[in-house]
Amino acid sequence: MCRPEKNINWDLVDKLLISGSPGTEIAAHFDMHHDTFYRRVEDKYGMGFTAYSQEKRSKGDSMIRAKQF
């Protein structure tokens, strides 16, 4: 018998990625192994964690540059 899946607040994940948090820290926030978290991202968004996190981190970087300007 499998354990029930842990809930992931995807809005919080996006905010943490935009702020530059690494996937290992985000996985720890939801009390799960990082490989499990990366698999859940791939299942939900249809892309690898690296591509997804880079997309979000780029948004955060652009927000920082705009604020500095």
C-alpha positions in Angstrom: 0.0 0.0 0.0 1.4 3.4 -1.0 1.5 6.5 1.0 -0.9 9.3 -0.1 0.8 12.0 -2.2 1.7 15.1 -0.3 0.0 18.3 -1.3 2.2 20.9 -3.1 1.2 24.5 -3.1 2.3 25.3 -6.7 1.8 29.1 -6.3 4.3 29.0 -3.4 6.7 26.8 -5.5 6.6 29.5 -8.2 7.2 32.3 -5.7 10.2 30.4 -4.2 11.6 29.7 -7.7 11.2 33.3 -8.7 13.1 34.4 -5.6 16.0 32.1 -6.5 15.4 29.2 -4.1 16.9 25.9 -5.3 14.8 22.8 -5.8 16.3 21.0 -2.9 15.2 23.7 -0.5 11.7 23.8 -1.9 11.4 20.0 -1.7 12.5 20.2 2.0 9.9 22.8 2.6 7.2 20.3 1.5 9.0 17.5 3.5 9.8 15.3 0.5 12.9 14.0 -1.3 14.1 16.3 -4.1 13.8 13.5 -6.7 10.1 13.1 -5.8 9.6 16.8 -6.1 11.4 17.0 -9.5 9.2 14.1 -10.7 6.0 15.8 -9.5 7.1 19.0 -11.4 7.6 17.0 -14.5 4.3 15.2 -14.2 2.4 18.5 -13.6 4.1 20.8 -16.2 5.4 18.3 -18.8 9.0 19.6 -18.6 12.0 18.8 -16.5 12.6 20.7 -13.3 15.7 22.4 -14.7 13.8 24.0 -17.6 10.9 24.9 -15.3 13.0 26.5 -12.6 15.1 28.4 -15.2 11.9 29.9 -16.6 10.8 31.1 -13.2 14.2 32.2 -12.1 14.5 34.3 -15.3 11.3 36.1 -14.4 12.7 36.9 -10.9 16.0 38.1 -12.4 14.1 40.5 -14.8 12.0 41.8 -11.9 15.2 42.6 -9.9 16.8 44.4 -12.9 13.7 46.4 -13.4 13.6 47.4 -9.8 17.3 48.4 -9.8 16.8 50.5 -13.0 
